[in-house]
Amino acid sequence: MRKKTLLATGLLLASSLALAQTPYPEDATYRALGGKEGIKKITDTFLELVLADPRIKDNFADFDIPQVNQRLQEQFCEYAGGPCKYTGKYRDKTMDGVGTVRDMKSVHIDLKITDAMFNALAEDLQLAMERHGVSTYASNRLIAKLAPMQRDIVTAAAPPAPTRPDMGRLLATGGVSTVEGSGGGGISPWALITGYGTRDSWGGNAHYTRVQTQDYSLGTRGVAIGVADRLELSVARQDFQGDLAPLNLLRIQQDIVGLKVKLTGEAVYDQDRAMPQVALGMMYKKNKGISGLGALGVTNVKQLGAKDDSGYDYYLSATKIWLERSLLVNGTLRATKANQMGILGFGGDQGDHVKLQPEISVAWLAHRTLAIGAEYRRKPHNLGVDPEKAYYDVFAAWFPNKNMSVTAAYANLGTITVFNPKTQKGWYLSLQVGM
Ligand code: HEM
C-alpha cells in the first residue's frame, strides 16, 4: 500500500515536472496577449485601472501618462517575446546623442514604492488582462517576467506601525489553513506566511474545517496571524469524533500552537531564481483526552499505547511558485512522533523516536482566484492499535477576494484503528475569513 502511495506521488510529481519543462514557442505569450494591438488595449485598460486605484493613483499625478503607456507597451511586448524593444523615455544623453535607457530602478527610485504598491499595480495588470480575455496561463507568464523587478522598484517601507493590515500581497499567496492551523494546503504547512500582510504590515485570519469520512469526523477551528511576511503564529483546536457504534460517543480534542519563520526566498518575486521560499516551523500539541469510552475505562491516549499526550512537531518547508507554468509545489519534511497528528498521542508500543516524514503538495494555479491540487503526507506508525497510513487529498481552493477562501477536498485518511479496517475517505470543507 505504501509503495502504491509513493508511486502515485512520484507520478504526480513527475507529471508536474514534465509539465514544467514542456517547451513553448518564445512568442507564445505575445500571441496570447493579442500581439501589438492586444497589448495596446491591455495597457490602456491597465492605466485606466491604475489611475482609478486609490492605493496607487496619486503616484501618477504629475506624469506624462501617454508616454508611460507607450513605454509599457514596448516593455510588455518585449518581455512577452514579441518583436519590440523597450526604448525608455529617459536617456542620459551623451555627446553622440545615443545615451542609455534608464533602468527600472532609476525610473522609480524617487517614487518611494512599497511592496503593497507594487502588488497593487500587478493586480491591476492581472485584471486588465482578464478583461481582455487573456488566459490565466499567459497572464501568469507575463507577471512572472515582471515580478523580479520588485527588487529594483520597491525601495521604500510603508509608514511605521500601520493600524490596519495592508492586505498588500497577491491573492492566494497566503495559502489556506491546514487542519493543524498553520498556513499552507489542507494537510501540509507551506513556507508561505499566512494572510496578506507585506513585509510592512501583518494579516490575520480565522478558519473552520470539517473532514467527514464514513465513520469519523474531524473539525478544526483556529486563528492565525502573519507578521511582516516573516513570522506566523497560529492556534487551533481539533475535535475528532466517532460516528459509528460502538464508537459513536468517542470524542478526542487536541490544542495546537504553531510558529513559523520564513528563512529565505520570495515565493512570488523570485521568478528568475531556482531558490524556493523556505520556512522553519514548530507545532506544540496538547491532547486533551478521550471521552465516550468511559465504559472501557479509557480517558487518555496513553491507555491506547501512546507514550505521551503532548509533543512537538518541527518542520522545514520549501514552496516554489512557478508563475511561468502556473504551478505551486511545496515539499515539507516533518520531524514528529505524533500518531494521527497527535489525536492518538505521541510515540507508542511500535516506536517512540522522532521520525522524519515527507509531505508534498502540488497545485495548479488555474485562475487568479482558483488553485486545484493534490497533497500527500506520510506519517509514522507508532501504535499497535493503529495501522497508521499516509494522508492524501485532492483539493480545489477558491479565493473570491482577500477576505475569504473556501477549500473543498476529497481526503483519504487511511485506516485509523485495527478494530475498524476500513480506509477512511471523505469530504473536506474549509472556510477561512481574514483581514
Ligand atoms: C512590475 C511593476 C512595474 C513595471 C513593470 C513598471 C514599468 C514602468 C515603465 C516601463 C515606465 C516607463 C519608464 C520610461 O518612461 O521609460 C514606468 C514609469 C513609471 N512608473 Fe512604473 N512600473 C512598475 C511599477 C510601478 C509602481 C508600483 C508604481 C507606483 C505605484 C509606478 C509608477 C510609475 C510612474 C509614476 C512612472 C512615470 C515615471 C516618469 O515618467 O519618470 N510603477 N514604469
Residues whose N, C-alpha, C, O or C-beta is under 5 A from the ligand:
A	BS01	HEM	I56 N59 F60 F63 V68 R71 L72 Q75 G88 K89 Y90 V107 I113 M117 F118 L121 L146 M149
